[in-house]
Amino acid sequence: MIDPGLRRKLDEESKLSGEDPNVLAEELIRRGLTRKKLARWREKLVPKAKTAGFANDDTIMRAIS
């Protein structure tokens, strides 16, 4: 069950955007899960990148540009 306050926010956003609340909720959940997955990958890969000599995102971007 969804929290009533969260439901109100979802309904409000649905009205403002014109999107169906269920479609909007699915999209937001999908984005949230993708963000979590990327964070897990990053957590796993950052130590390996540092070992390979990449100090931060900038050094990675310079290497691939």
PDB file of N, CA, C, O and CB in Angstrom:
ATOM      1  N   MET A   1       0.838  -1.186   0.000  1.00  0.00           N
ATOM      2  CA  MET A   1       0.000   0.000   0.000  1.00  0.00           C
ATOM      3  C   MET A   1       0.876   1.240   0.000  1.00  0.00           C
ATOM      4  O   MET A   1       1.916   1.272   0.658  1.00  0.00           O
ATOM      5  CB  MET A   1      -0.950   0.003   1.211  1.00  0.00           C
ATOM      6  N   ILE A   2       0.468   2.235  -0.718  1.00  0.00           N
ATOM      7  CA  ILE A   2       1.240   3.469  -0.832  1.00  0.00           C
ATOM      8  C   ILE A   2       0.840   4.445   0.282  1.00  0.00           C
ATOM      9  O   ILE A   2      -0.334   4.568   0.630  1.00  0.00           O
ATOM     10  CB  ILE A   2       1.027   4.116  -2.226  1.00  0.00           C
ATOM     11  N   ASP A   3       1.836   5.125   0.823  1.00  0.00           N
ATOM     12  CA  ASP A   3       1.623   6.124   1.867  1.00  0.00           C
ATOM     13  C   ASP A   3       0.659   7.206   1.350  1.00  0.00           C
ATOM     14  O   ASP A   3       0.812   7.671   0.221  1.00  0.00           O
ATOM     15  CB  ASP A   3       2.981   6.757   2.312  1.00  0.00           C
ATOM     16  N   PRO A   4      -0.330   7.611   2.161  1.00  0.00           N
ATOM     17  CA  PRO A   4      -1.307   8.609   1.697  1.00  0.00           C
ATOM     18  C   PRO A   4      -0.669   9.928   1.243  1.00  0.00           C
ATOM     19  O   PRO A   4      -1.109  10.521   0.258  1.00  0.00           O
ATOM     20  CB  PRO A   4      -2.300   8.894   2.801  1.00  0.00           C
ATOM     21  N   GLY A   5       0.355  10.384   1.949  1.00  0.00           N
ATOM     22  CA  GLY A   5       1.024  11.622   1.549  1.00  0.00           C
ATOM     23  C   GLY A   5       1.712  11.479   0.208  1.00  0.00           C
ATOM     24  O   GLY A   5       1.684  12.388  -0.622  1.00  0.00           O
ATOM     25  N   LEU A   6       2.325  10.336   0.006  1.00  0.00           N
ATOM     26  CA  LEU A   6       2.987  10.063  -1.265  1.00  0.00           C
ATOM     27  C   LEU A   6       1.951   9.947  -2.384  1.00  0.00           C
ATOM     28  O   LEU A   6       2.180  10.400  -3.506  1.00  0.00           O
ATOM     29  CB  LEU A   6       3.832   8.770  -1.173  1.00  0.00           C
ATOM     30  N   ARG A   7       0.823   9.344  -2.067  1.00  0.00           N
ATOM     31  CA  ARG A   7      -0.258   9.211  -3.056  1.00  0.00           C
ATOM     32  C   ARG A   7      -0.765  10.586  -3.490  1.00  0.00           C
ATOM     33  O   ARG A   7      -1.031  10.812  -4.670  1.00  0.00           O
ATOM     34  CB  ARG A   7      -1.425   8.374  -2.477  1.00  0.00           C
ATOM     35  N   ARG A   8      -0.896  11.508  -2.518  1.00  0.00           N
ATOM     36  CA  ARG A   8      -1.341  12.863  -2.852  1.00  0.00           C
ATOM     37  C   ARG A   8      -0.345  13.544  -3.796  1.00  0.00           C
ATOM     38  O   ARG A   8      -0.736  14.207  -4.756  1.00  0.00           O
ATOM     39  CB  ARG A   8      -1.520  13.703  -1.568  1.00  0.00           C
ATOM     40  N   LYS A   9       0.940  13.371  -3.507  1.00  0.00           N
ATOM     41  CA  LYS A   9       1.969  13.961  -4.370  1.00  0.00           C
ATOM     42  C   LYS A   9       1.920  13.356  -5.773  1.00  0.00           C
ATOM     43  O   LYS A   9       2.059  14.066  -6.769  1.00  0.00           O
ATOM     44  CB  LYS A   9       3.365  13.757  -3.755  1.00  0.00           C
ATOM     45  N   LEU A  10       1.724  12.056  -5.838  1.00  0.00           N
ATOM     46  CA  LEU A  10       1.621  11.376  -7.128  1.00  0.00           C
ATOM     47  C   LEU A  10       0.407  11.888  -7.905  1.00  0.00           C
ATOM     48  O   LEU A  10       0.502  12.178  -9.097  1.00  0.00           O
ATOM     49  CB  LEU A  10       1.525   9.847  -6.929  1.00  0.00           C
ATOM     50  N   ASP A  11      -0.727  11.997  -7.222  1.00  0.00           N
ATOM     51  CA  ASP A  11      -1.938  12.495  -7.880  1.00  0.00           C
ATOM     52  C   ASP A  11      -1.759  13.936  -8.359  1.00  0.00           C
ATOM     53  O   ASP A  11      -2.213  14.298  -9.445  1.00  0.00           O
ATOM     54  CB  ASP A  11      -3.135  12.406  -6.925  1.00  0.00           C
ATOM     55  N   GLU A  12      -1.094  14.751  -7.540  1.00  0.00           N
ATOM     56  CA  GLU A  12      -0.850  16.145  -7.915  1.00  0.00           C
ATOM     57  C   GLU A  12       0.038  16.218  -9.160  1.00  0.00           C
ATOM     58  O   GLU A  12      -0.253  16.963 -10.096  1.00  0.00           O
ATOM     59  CB  GLU A  12      -0.196  16.914  -6.744  1.00  0.00           C
ATOM     60  N   GLU A  13       1.111  15.446  -9.162  1.00  0.00           N
ATOM     61  CA  GLU A  13       2.010  15.440 -10.323  1.00  0.00           C
ATOM     62  C   GLU A  13       1.294  14.899 -11.553  1.00  0.00           C
ATOM     63  O   GLU A  13       1.513  15.380 -12.665  1.00  0.00           O
ATOM     64  CB  GLU A  13       3.270  14.601 -10.031  1.00  0.00           C
ATOM     65  N   SER A  14       0.451  13.913 -11.358  1.00  0.00           N
ATOM     66  CA  SER A  14      -0.313  13.342 -12.460  1.00  0.00           C
ATOM     67  C   SER A  14      -1.217  14.403 -13.088  1.00  0.00           C
ATOM     68  O   SER A  14      -1.308  14.504 -14.311  1.00  0.00           O
ATOM     69  CB  SER A  14      -1.148  12.145 -11.974  1.00  0.00           C
ATOM     70  N   LYS A  15      -1.875  15.180 -12.254  1.00  0.00           N
ATOM     71  CA  LYS A  15      -2.753  16.239 -12.769  1.00  0.00           C
ATOM     72  C   LYS A  15      -1.947  17.305 -13.510  1.00  0.00           C
ATOM     73  O   LYS A  15      -2.358  17.771 -14.572  1.00  0.00           O
ATOM     74  CB  LYS A  15      -3.552  16.886 -11.618  1.00  0.00           C
ATOM     75  N   LEU A  16      -0.799  17.689 -12.948  1.00  0.00           N
ATOM     76  CA  LEU A  16       0.025  18.728 -13.573  1.00  0.00           C
ATOM     77  C   LEU A  16       0.617  18.268 -14.904  1.00  0.00           C
ATOM     78  O   LEU A  16       0.705  19.045 -15.855  1.00  0.00           O
ATOM     79  CB  LEU A  16       1.148  19.142 -12.628  1.00  0.00           C
ATOM     80  N   SER A  17       1.018  17.003 -14.963  1.00  0.00           N
ATOM     81  CA  SER A  17       1.682  16.493 -16.168  1.00  0.00           C
ATOM     82  C   SER A  17       0.705  15.916 -17.187  1.00  0.00           C
ATOM     83  O   SER A  17       1.033  15.783 -18.366  1.00  0.00           O
ATOM     84  CB  SER A  17       2.688  15.434 -15.787  1.00  0.00           C
ATOM     85  N   GLY A  18      -0.485  15.578 -16.731  1.00  0.00           N
ATOM     86  CA  GLY A  18      -1.455  14.956 -17.625  1.00  0.00           C
ATOM     87  C   GLY A  18      -1.222  13.470 -17.831  1.00  0.00           C
ATOM     88  O   GLY A  18      -1.865  12.844 -18.673  1.00  0.00           O
ATOM     89  N   GLU A  19      -0.295  12.904 -17.057  1.00  0.00           N
ATOM     90  CA  GLU A  19       0.008  11.475 -17.174  1.00  0.00           C
ATOM     91  C   GLU A  19      -0.878  10.667 -16.234  1.00  0.00           C
ATOM     92  O   GLU A  19      -1.279  11.138 -15.170  1.00  0.00           O
ATOM     93  CB  GLU A  19       1.496  11.207 -16.868  1.00  0.00           C
ATOM     94  N   ASP A  20      -1.171   9.456 -16.647  1.00  0.00           N
ATOM     95  CA  ASP A  20      -1.903   8.531 -15.792  1.00  0.00           C
ATOM     96  C   ASP A  20      -1.058   8.252 -14.548  1.00  0.00           C
ATOM     97  O   ASP A  20       0.141   8.006 -14.674  1.00  0.00           O
ATOM     98  CB  ASP A  20      -2.244   7.204 -16.553  1.00  0.00           C
ATOM     99  N   PRO A  21      -1.654   8.285 -13.346  1.00  0.00           N
ATOM    100  CA  PRO A  21      -0.867   8.073 -12.132  1.00  0.00           C
ATOM    101  C   PRO A  21      -0.139   6.731 -12.096  1.00  0.00           C
ATOM    102  O   PRO A  21       0.972   6.646 -11.573  1.00  0.00           O
ATOM    103  CB  PRO A  21      -1.758   8.179 -10.936  1.00  0.00           C
ATOM    104  N   ASN A  22      -0.747   5.691 -12.643  1.00  0.00           N
ATOM    105  CA  ASN A  22      -0.091   4.383 -12.651  1.00  0.00           C
ATOM    106  C   ASN A  22       1.125   4.374 -13.568  1.00  0.00           C
ATOM    107  O   ASN A  22       2.164   3.809 -13.226  1.00  0.00           O
ATOM    108  CB  ASN A  22      -1.075   3.300 -13.084  1.00  0.00           C
ATOM    109  N   VAL A  23       0.995   4.998 -14.726  1.00  0.00           N
ATOM    110  CA  VAL A  23       2.111   5.081 -15.670  1.00  0.00           C
ATOM    111  C   VAL A  23       3.228   5.922 -15.059  1.00  0.00           C
ATOM    112  O   VAL A  23       4.403   5.570 -15.158  1.00  0.00           O
ATOM    113  CB  VAL A  23       1.650   5.685 -17.031  1.00  0.00           C
ATOM    114  N   LEU A  24       2.859   7.027 -14.431  1.00  0.00           N
ATOM    115  CA  LEU A  24       3.833   7.897 -13.784  1.00  0.00           C
ATOM    116  C   LEU A  24       4.564   7.159 -12.668  1.00  0.00           C
ATOM    117  O   LEU A  24       5.785   7.256 -12.551  1.00  0.00           O
ATOM    118  CB  LEU A  24       3.147   9.149 -13.231  1.00  0.00           C
ATOM    119  N   ALA A  25       3.817   6.421 -11.849  1.00  0.00           N
ATOM    120  CA  ALA A  25       4.429   5.661 -10.755  1.00  0.00           C
ATOM    121  C   ALA A  25       5.393   4.608 -11.298  1.00  0.00           C
ATOM    122  O   ALA A  25       6.489   4.439 -10.762  1.00  0.00           O
ATOM    123  CB  ALA A  25       3.344   4.990  -9.892  1.00  0.00           C
ATOM    124  N   GLU A  26       5.000   3.905 -12.348  1.00  0.00           N
ATOM    125  CA  GLU A  26       5.887   2.900 -12.950  1.00  0.00           C
ATOM    126  C   GLU A  26       7.175   3.539 -13.454  1.00  0.00           C
ATOM    127  O   GLU A  26       8.264   3.001 -13.251  1.00  0.00           O
ATOM    128  CB  GLU A  26       5.176   2.175 -14.104  1.00  0.00           C
ATOM    129  N   GLU A  27       7.046   4.689 -14.112  1.00  0.00           N
ATOM    130  CA  GLU A  27       8.226   5.384 -14.634  1.00  0.00           C
ATOM    131  C   GLU A  27       9.155   5.808 -13.494  1.00  0.00           C
ATOM    132  O   GLU A  27      10.371   5.637 -13.583  1.00  0.00           O
ATOM    133  CB  GLU A  27       7.803   6.617 -15.461  1.00  0.00           C
ATOM    134  N   LEU A  28       8.585   6.354 -12.436  1.00  0.00           N
ATOM    135  CA  LEU A  28       9.401   6.801 -11.304  1.00  0.00           C
ATOM    136  C   LEU A  28      10.070   5.630 -10.590  1.00  0.00           C
ATOM    137  O   LEU A  28      11.224   5.737 -10.174  1.00  0.00           O
ATOM    138  CB  LEU A  28       8.543   7.586 -10.316  1.00  0.00           C
ATOM    139  N   ILE A  29       9.369   4.531 -10.448  1.00  0.00           N
ATOM    140  CA  ILE A  29       9.956   3.340  -9.828  1.00  0.00           C
ATOM    141  C   ILE A  29      11.083   2.802 -10.707  1.00  0.00           C
ATOM    142  O   ILE A  29      12.152   2.446 -10.210  1.00  0.00           O
ATOM    143  CB  ILE A  29       8.876   2.245  -9.598  1.00  0.00           C
ATOM    144  N   ARG A  30      10.838   2.746 -12.011  1.00  0.00           N
ATOM    145  CA  ARG A  30      11.857   2.267 -12.949  1.00  0.00           C
ATOM    146  C   ARG A  30      13.113   3.133 -12.860  1.00  0.00           C
ATOM    147  O   ARG A  30      14.226   2.609 -12.808  1.00  0.00           O
ATOM    148  CB  ARG A  30      11.308   2.265 -14.395  1.00  0.00           C
ATOM    149  N   ARG A  31      12.941   4.454 -12.842  1.00  0.00           N
ATOM    150  CA  ARG A  31      14.089   5.363 -12.728  1.00  0.00           C
ATOM    151  C   ARG A  31      14.835   5.161 -11.412  1.00  0.00           C
ATOM    152  O   ARG A  31      16.065   5.127 -11.380  1.00  0.00           O
ATOM    153  CB  ARG A  31      13.628   6.820 -12.845  1.00  0.00           C
ATOM    154  N   GLY A  32      14.073   5.027 -10.330  1.00  0.00           N
ATOM    155  CA  GLY A  32      14.696   4.828  -9.023  1.00  0.00           C
ATOM    156  C   GLY A  32      15.499   3.539  -8.964  1.00  0.00           C
ATOM    157  O   GLY A  32      16.603   3.515  -8.420  1.00  0.00           O
ATOM    158  N   LEU A  33      14.951   2.476  -9.520  1.00  0.00           N
ATOM    159  CA  LEU A  33      15.667   1.199  -9.531  1.00  0.00           C
ATOM    160  C   LEU A  33      16.914   1.267 -10.406  1.00  0.00           C
ATOM    161  O   LEU A  33      17.948   0.693 -10.065  1.00  0.00           O
ATOM    162  CB  LEU A  33      14.748   0.079 -10.021  1.00  0.00           C
ATOM    163  N   THR A  34      16.818   1.966 -11.527  1.00  0.00           N
ATOM    164  CA  THR A  34      17.986   2.133 -12.396  1.00  0.00           C
ATOM    165  C   THR A  34      19.072   2.921 -11.681  1.00  0.00           C
ATOM    166  O   THR A  34      20.251   2.579 -11.767  1.00  0.00           O
ATOM    167  CB  THR A  34      17.594   2.838 -13.709  1.00  0.00           C
ATOM    168  N   ARG A  35      18.676   3.979 -10.971  1.00  0.00           N
ATOM    169  CA  ARG A  35      19.640   4.782 -10.219  1.00  0.00           C
ATOM    170  C   ARG A  35      20.345   3.944  -9.164  1.00  0.00           C
ATOM    171  O   ARG A  35      21.557   4.062  -8.980  1.00  0.00           O
ATOM    172  CB  ARG A  35      18.945   5.976  -9.561  1.00  0.00           C
ATOM    173  N   LYS A  36      19.592   3.098  -8.471  1.00  0.00           N
ATOM    174  CA  LYS A  36      20.185   2.221  -7.453  1.00  0.00           C
ATOM    175  C   LYS A  36      21.158   1.226  -8.089  1.00  0.00           C
ATOM    176  O   LYS A  36      22.231   0.964  -7.545  1.00  0.00           O
ATOM    177  CB  LYS A  36      19.081   1.464  -6.685  1.00  0.00           C
ATOM    178  N   LYS A  37      20.781   0.681  -9.232  1.00  0.00           N
ATOM    179  CA  LYS A  37      21.645  -0.276  -9.926  1.00  0.00           C
ATOM    180  C   LYS A  37      22.952   0.395 -10.349  1.00  0.00           C
ATOM    181  O   LYS A  37      24.029  -0.175 -10.178  1.00  0.00           O
ATOM    182  CB  LYS A  37      20.922  -0.866 -11.157  1.00  0.00           C
ATOM    183  N   LEU A  38      22.854   1.605 -10.901  1.00  0.00           N
ATOM    184  CA  LEU A  38      24.055   2.334 -11.305  1.00  0.00           C
ATOM    185  C   LEU A  38      24.941   2.656 -10.104  1.00  0.00           C
ATOM    186  O   LEU A  38      26.167   2.606 -10.201  1.00  0.00           O
ATOM    187  CB  LEU A  38      23.670   3.624 -12.033  1.00  0.00           C
ATOM    188  N   ALA A  39      24.324   2.983  -8.980  1.00  0.00           N
ATOM    189  CA  ALA A  39      25.099   3.266  -7.766  1.00  0.00           C
ATOM    190  C   ALA A  39      25.852   2.022  -7.305  1.00  0.00           C
ATOM    191  O   ALA A  39      26.997   2.119  -6.863  1.00  0.00           O
ATOM    192  CB  ALA A  39      24.176   3.774  -6.639  1.00  0.00           C
ATOM    193  N   ARG A  40      25.214   0.848  -7.407  1.00  0.00           N
ATOM    194  CA  ARG A  40      25.895  -0.400  -7.038  1.00  0.00           C
ATOM    195  C   ARG A  40      27.065  -0.675  -7.974  1.00  0.00           C
ATOM    196  O   ARG A  40      28.138  -1.070  -7.519  1.00  0.00           O
ATOM    197  CB  ARG A  40      24.910  -1.584  -7.063  1.00  0.00           C
ATOM    198  N   TRP A  41      26.871  -0.470  -9.280  1.00  0.00           N
ATOM    199  CA  TRP A  41      27.963  -0.660 -10.246  1.00  0.00           C
ATOM    200  C   TRP A  41      29.113   0.284  -9.934  1.00  0.00           C
ATOM    201  O   TRP A  41      30.279  -0.111  -9.928  1.00  0.00           O
ATOM    202  CB  TRP A  41      27.464  -0.432 -11.692  1.00  0.00           C
ATOM    203  N   ARG A  42      28.764   1.535  -9.676  1.00  0.00           N
ATOM    204  CA  ARG A  42      29.787   2.537  -9.388  1.00  0.00           C
ATOM    205  C   ARG A  42      30.567   2.147  -8.135  1.00  0.00           C
ATOM    206  O   ARG A  42      31.794   2.243  -8.106  1.00  0.00           O
ATOM    207  CB  ARG A  42      29.150   3.934  -9.214  1.00  0.00           C
ATOM    208  N   GLU A  43      29.857   1.711  -7.112  1.00  0.00           N
ATOM    209  CA  GLU A  43      30.497   1.289  -5.861  1.00  0.00           C
ATOM    210  C   GLU A  43      31.494   0.156  -6.115  1.00  0.00           C
ATOM    211  O   GLU A  43      32.556   0.096  -5.495  1.00  0.00           O
ATOM    212  CB  GLU A  43      29.433   0.842  -4.836  1.00  0.00           C
ATOM    213  N   LYS A  44      31.140  -0.725  -7.020  1.00  0.00           N
ATOM    214  CA  LYS A  44      31.993  -1.866  -7.340  1.00  0.00           C
ATOM    215  C   LYS A  44      33.171  -1.468  -8.239  1.00  0.00           C
ATOM    216  O   LYS A  44      34.274  -1.994  -8.090  1.00  0.00           O
ATOM    217  CB  LYS A  44      31.169  -2.956  -8.017  1.00  0.00           C
ATOM    218  N   LEU A  45      32.932  -0.538  -9.171  1.00  0.00           N
ATOM    219  CA  LEU A  45      33.943  -0.215 -10.173  1.00  0.00           C
ATOM    220  C   LEU A  45      34.909   0.895  -9.777  1.00  0.00           C
ATOM    221  O   LEU A  45      36.030   0.931 -10.285  1.00  0.00           O
ATOM    222  CB  LEU A  45      33.272   0.165 -11.430  1.00  0.00           C
ATOM    223  N   VAL A  46      34.515   1.798  -8.890  1.00  0.00           N
ATOM    224  CA  VAL A  46      35.396   2.907  -8.516  1.00  0.00           C
ATOM    225  C   VAL A  46      36.728   2.415  -7.954  1.00  0.00           C
ATOM    226  O   VAL A  46      37.773   2.921  -8.363  1.00  0.00           O
ATOM    227  CB  VAL A  46      34.706   3.803  -7.495  1.00  0.00           C
ATOM    228  N   PRO A  47      36.735   1.453  -7.036  1.00  0.00           N
ATOM    229  CA  PRO A  47      38.034   0.981  -6.540  1.00  0.00           C
ATOM    230  C   PRO A  47      38.913   0.402  -7.654  1.00  0.00           C
ATOM    231  O   PRO A  47      40.130   0.588  -7.642  1.00  0.00           O
ATOM    232  CB  PRO A  47      37.823  -0.071  -5.458  1.00  0.00           C
ATOM    233  N   LYS A  48      38.309  -0.290  -8.604  1.00  0.00           N
ATOM    234  CA  LYS A  48      39.072  -0.849  -9.722  1.00  0.00           C
ATOM    235  C   LYS A  48      39.619   0.262 -10.610  1.00  0.00           C
ATOM    236  O   LYS A  48      40.748   0.172 -11.093  1.00  0.00           O
ATOM    237  CB  LYS A  48      38.197  -1.806 -10.550  1.00  0.00           C
ATOM    238  N   ALA A  49      38.832   1.303 -10.826  1.00  0.00           N
ATOM    239  CA  ALA A  49      39.288   2.430 -11.642  1.00  0.00           C
ATOM    240  C   ALA A  49      40.448   3.149 -10.966  1.00  0.00           C
ATOM    241  O   ALA A  49      41.417   3.534 -11.621  1.00  0.00           O
ATOM    242  CB  ALA A  49      38.134   3.412 -11.900  1.00  0.00           C
ATOM    243  N   LYS A  50      40.345   3.326  -9.661  1.00  0.00           N
ATOM    244  CA  LYS A  50      41.438   3.985  -8.932  1.00  0.00           C
ATOM    245  C   LYS A  50      42.715   3.156  -9.002  1.00  0.00           C
ATOM    246  O   LYS A  50      43.808   3.702  -9.151  1.00  0.00           O
ATOM    247  CB  LYS A  50      41.043   4.221  -7.462  1.00  0.00           C
ATOM    248  N   THR A  51      42.576   1.844  -8.896  1.00  0.00           N
ATOM    249  CA  THR A  51      43.734   0.955  -9.017  1.00  0.00           C
ATOM    250  C   THR A  51      44.366   1.083 -10.402  1.00  0.00           C
ATOM    251  O   THR A  51      45.583   0.970 -10.549  1.00  0.00           O
ATOM    252  CB  THR A  51      43.322  -0.510  -8.751  1.00  0.00           C
ATOM    253  N   ALA A  52      43.536   1.320 -11.410  1.00  0.00           N
ATOM    254  CA  ALA A  52      44.020   1.459 -12.786  1.00  0.00           C
ATOM    255  C   ALA A  52      44.562   2.862 -13.076  1.00  0.00           C
ATOM    256  O   ALA A  52      45.006   3.139 -14.190  1.00  0.00           O
ATOM    257  CB  ALA A  52      42.901   1.133 -13.761  1.00  0.00           C
ATOM    258  N   GLY A  53      44.525   3.746 -12.068  1.00  0.00           N
ATOM    259  CA  GLY A  53      45.101   5.077 -12.241  1.00  0.00           C
ATOM    260  C   GLY A  53      44.125   6.189 -12.539  1.00  0.00           C
ATOM    261  O   GLY A  53      44.534   7.307 -12.851  1.00  0.00           O
ATOM    262  N   PHE A  54      42.850   5.903 -12.448  1.00  0.00           N
ATOM    263  CA  PHE A  54      41.848   6.940 -12.660  1.00  0.00           C
ATOM    264  C   PHE A  54      41.456   7.516 -11.303  1.00  0.00           C
ATOM    265  O   PHE A  54      40.870   6.826 -10.469  1.00  0.00           O
ATOM    266  CB  PHE A  54      40.599   6.377 -13.414  1.00  0.00           C
ATOM    267  N   ALA A  55      41.789   8.800 -11.092  1.00  0.00           N
ATOM    268  CA  ALA A  55      41.565   9.415  -9.787  1.00  0.00           C
ATOM    269  C   ALA A  55      40.108   9.816  -9.571  1.00  0.00           C
ATOM    270  O   ALA A  55      39.610   9.781  -8.446  1.00  0.00           O
ATOM    271  CB  ALA A  55      42.453  10.627  -9.632  1.00  0.00           C
ATOM    272  N   ASN A  56      39.427  10.198 -10.653  1.00  0.00           N
ATOM    273  CA  ASN A  56      38.045  10.675 -10.523  1.00  0.00           C
ATOM    274  C   ASN A  56      37.357  10.621 -11.888  1.00  0.00           C
ATOM    275  O   ASN A  56      37.928  10.142 -12.868  1.00  0.00           O
ATOM    276  CB  ASN A  56      38.007  12.127  -9.946  1.00  0.00           C
ATOM    277  N   ASP A  57      36.126  11.119 -11.931  1.00  0.00           N
ATOM    278  CA  ASP A  57      35.359  11.097 -13.181  1.00  0.00           C
ATOM    279  C   ASP A  57      36.052  11.883 -14.292  1.00  0.00           C
ATOM    280  O   ASP A  57      35.995  11.494 -15.458  1.00  0.00           O
ATOM    281  CB  ASP A  57      33.963  11.661 -12.949  1.00  0.00           C
ATOM    282  N   ASP A  58      36.705  12.989 -13.931  1.00  0.00           N
ATOM    283  CA  ASP A  58      37.383  13.808 -14.943  1.00  0.00           C
ATOM    284  C   ASP A  58      38.491  13.034 -15.649  1.00  0.00           C
ATOM    285  O   ASP A  58      38.639  13.130 -16.867  1.00  0.00           O
ATOM    286  CB  ASP A  58      37.961  15.067 -14.301  1.00  0.00           C
ATOM    287  N   THR A  59      39.265  12.273 -14.891  1.00  0.00           N
ATOM    288  CA  THR A  59      40.355  11.517 -15.522  1.00  0.00           C
ATOM    289  C   THR A  59      39.806  10.420 -16.426  1.00  0.00           C
ATOM    290  O   THR A  59      40.410  10.096 -17.448  1.00  0.00           O
ATOM    291  CB  THR A  59      41.275  10.905 -14.453  1.00  0.00           C
ATOM    292  N   ILE A  60      38.692   9.863 -16.063  1.00  0.00           N
ATOM    293  CA  ILE A  60      38.051   8.850 -16.914  1.00  0.00           C
ATOM    294  C   ILE A  60      37.554   9.500 -18.201  1.00  0.00           C
ATOM    295  O   ILE A  60      37.769   8.969 -19.290  1.00  0.00           O
ATOM    296  CB  ILE A  60      36.873   8.158 -16.165  1.00  0.00           C
ATOM    297  N   MET A  61      36.892  10.647 -18.079  1.00  0.00           N
ATOM    298  CA  MET A  61      36.365  11.331 -19.260  1.00  0.00           C
ATOM    299  C   MET A  61      37.488  11.760 -20.200  1.00  0.00           C
ATOM    300  O   MET A  61      37.340  11.669 -21.419  1.00  0.00           O
ATOM    301  CB  MET A  61      35.538  12.549 -18.844  1.00  0.00           C
ATOM    302  N   ARG A  62      38.603  12.224 -19.654  1.00  0.00           N
ATOM    303  CA  ARG A  62      39.740  12.601 -20.501  1.00  0.00           C
ATOM    304  C   ARG A  62      40.292  11.381 -21.242  1.00  0.00           C
ATOM    305  O   ARG A  62      40.706  11.487 -22.396  1.00  0.00           O
ATOM    306  CB  ARG A  62      40.853  13.257 -19.651  1.00  0.00           C
ATOM    307  N   ALA A  63      40.295  10.241 -20.585  1.00  0.00           N
ATOM    308  CA  ALA A  63      40.839   9.025 -21.201  1.00  0.00           C
ATOM    309  C   ALA A  63      39.964   8.511 -22.339  1.00  0.00           C
ATOM    310  O   ALA A  63      40.473   7.935 -23.300  1.00  0.00           O
ATOM    311  CB  ALA A  63      41.001   7.937 -20.152  1.00  0.00           C
ATOM    312  N   ILE A  64      38.662   8.712 -22.238  1.00  0.00           N
ATOM    313  CA  ILE A  64      37.772   8.167 -23.269  1.00  0.00           C
ATOM    314  C   ILE A  64      37.379   9.192 -24.325  1.00  0.00           C
ATOM    315  O   ILE A  64      36.728   8.845 -25.311  1.00  0.00           O
ATOM    316  CB  ILE A  64      36.528   7.615 -22.628  1.00  0.00           C
ATOM    317  N   SER A  65      37.764  10.439 -24.133  1.00  0.00           N
ATOM    318  CA  SER A  65      37.408  11.490 -25.111  1.00  0.00           C
ATOM    319  C   SER A  65      38.383  11.520 -26.258  1.00  0.00           C
ATOM    320  O   SER A  65      38.241  12.335 -27.168  1.00  0.00           O
ATOM    321  CB  SER A  65      37.362  12.864 -24.443  1.00  0.00           C
TER     322      SER A  65
END
